[in-house]
């Protein structure tokens, strides 16, 4: 078994118990009133996420899509009605950054770098801008926004899990009652400054005026993003979103 696969399985084991309990409670108490209305029956979708992850922090403050790395994960989406859904998402990726990629004089002196694997699990609420009814030619497409709490386990973490907040937007397309294709971009606010390994705010005068500047910025936590597609499947979907004749 490869080291990356072993890390993914280990990370999933450590945090999955927490989220399994949370999502079980959430799904149990989600509203059932929509079941009584045509086109609003709730249902579950199981999906695979394929995309890329990239990092922002001390090494890369602003550049978008910097050193994108493959990301893979899975989704469990509970659709409440044609406007609202709750999604459990788990994603693995490997993030990387190098000062040597930038022309900034201080970064050339600092010459910091990192490469870290991570597993993130989150629960996100989704709001569709348009009514979304799978298989209905007139209502099978909608932009959406999503946000919620998450936990991160990474090779950069020495003291347990880290908290994050994913938020972003995307589009959904449901041409049949069985499948939904989503494209999404979501930014992650990580409540930690350890992702890139640059946590010191101290000065080192032994390396000259330029190199003696601070290494990190207090109060400026690291961030990362995922962009990709989700292919979701609805088991026993035939007629699942339509009203019965009786």
N, C-alpha and C positions, 0 to 999 in steps of 0.2 A: 504494500500500500504506500502510495507517495506521501511525502511530508505534508503537502498542501491538503490532500484529502483527509489525512489524519487530523490536521488542525481543524478542518471544517467540521468533521464529525465530533471532535472533542468540544468545540465551541457550541455546536448545536445541543449537545447533551447538557452542558452547564446552564444554558439559559432557556432551553425549550420547556422545562418544567414550569418555570414562572409564567411564560406566555401561554402555555397550554391551559393552565388554570384560569388566567384572565380571559382568554378568548372563549372558553367554555361558559363562563359566567355571562360574558357579554352577549353571546349568541342566544343563550337560554332566556335572557330578559329583553331581547330585541322585540319591537312591536309586532304583533300578529294581526293588527287591524287591517293591514294592507291585503291580507289574504282574501278578504271579502269583496275586494274591488277588482273589476276587470282590468287586466294589464298590470296589476300591482302585486301579484303573488311573490313572496320572497323565495329565494333559492340560493344555493351555494355554487361557487365556481372554484375549480382547482387549476392553477396555472404555473407556468415556468417563466422565469425572468431571464433574459439574455441581454447583456449590454456592456457598459464600461463604467469604471469609477475613476475619479480624479480628485486631487487634493488642493486645498488652499490653506496657507499658514505663513510662518516666518520665511520659509524658502520661496514660496510662490504666493505673494499677497493678492494678486488680482488676475493673473492670466487664466482665462477659461480653457477647459479641456486640455490642461497641462498633463503630459505623460499619461494618457488614458490607459487603464489596464482592464483586462477582461473581468467581467462580473457575472455570476450565475446565482440563481436563487429560485424560490418557489413562493407562490401566493395562495392564500385561502381567502376568497372574497365572499362575504355574506351580503347579498343584495336585499335591501329592505323594501324598496319600491323602485320606480323608474327614475328617481332623483337621488336616492341616498344608498350608500353601501358602507360596510366596515371591512377592512382588509388586514389580515395578518400576513406579514411579509418577512422572509428571511433571505439574506443576500451574503455571499462570500465574495471578497475581492482582495487584491494586493495593491497597495498604494506606494508610490515612489516619488522622491524629490531630490534634486541636487543643486547646490549653490552654483556649481560650475556651468549650469545651463544658462545663467544670467550674467549680463555684462556689468552689473552693479559692482563697483570697486570693493565695497565692504564684503559682499558675498563671495567675491573671489578670494579675499583674505580668509574669511571664516571657513569656506570650503566644507560646509556641513552636507551630509547626505543621509538618506534613510530608505528602507524598503520594509514594509510591514504588511503582514496578512491580517485580515480582520473578518469577523462574522457579526452582522447586525440583524437584530430582530425587532420588529416594530408592529404596532397596531395603529392603523390610520383610518380616519373617517374620510369618505369621498362624497363630493357633491357634484352631480351632473348639471351642466348648464341647460341642457335640453332633456326632455323625457326620452329615456332609452328603453326600447322594447325589442329584445332579440327576435330576429326574423321578420320584423315589420319593415318593409322597404322605406316607409316614410319616417320611421323613428328608430333607426338602427345605428345612428351616429350621434356622438355628443362630446364636446370638450368637458373636462372636469378638473377640479382642484382637490388636493388631498393634504392632510396634516395629521400628526399624532405623536405619541411618545415612543421612544425606542431605547434599546440597550445594545452596547457594543462590547465585544470581547475581541482583543487583538494581541498580537505579539508585542505590541508597545505597552500593554497594560501590566503593571506589576502588582496592583492592589485591587483586584476584583474588576467588576463591570463598570462601564462608563455610560452616562446618560446622554441621549441625543434627542433632537426633535427634527424629524424629516418633514419637509413641506415642499410642494411643487405643483405641477400641472401636467396635463396630458390630454389625449384624445382616445375615445373608445369607438370600436366598430364591431357590430354584432350582426353579420349578414344572415346567420342561421340561429335556430334556437339552441344549438349545441356549442357554439364557439364564440368567443369574444377576443378580438385583437386590440391591444392597447399599446400606445407609444407614450412614454412619459419621461420627464426630467424632474428630479427632486434633489433639493439642496438639504444638507444635513448640518445643523448647528450642533457641534460637539462640545459639551461642557467640560472640556479638558484641554490642556496645552501640551500634551505628551505625544501626540500622534507623530510628529516629525522628530522627536527626540531633542528638540531645542527648548529647554525649559529654564535655563539659567539666565538671570538678569544681571549677572556680575560683570565687572570689568577686569581685564587681565592686562596690566601695564607692561608686561614683559615682551609683548609682541609689537610695540610701537603704537603710534597715535591712531592709525586707522583700525588695526585689529583689536584695539582696546575698547572699542564700542560695545554696548550691551549686546548679548546674543539673542535674547528673547524680549517680548513685549508683554508686560503684566496686563492682565485683563483682556488680552486679545487671543481668545481660544481658537484652536484649529477647526477647520471645516472640511467637508468633502461632499461630493455629489455623485449621483448615479443617473445615467441616461441609457434608455434601452426600450425593449419591447416585452410585452407579456402576452403569451398565448394561453387562454383559459378555456377549460372544458366544463360543461354542465352535464353531469350524469342524469339519465332519465329526464331529459329536457323536453321531450315531445309534448307539446301542448302545455308546458309548465307555466307559461306566462299568460295563458289565455283563460277565459272563463269557461267553465263546463256548461253544457247545454241544460243540465238539470242539477 
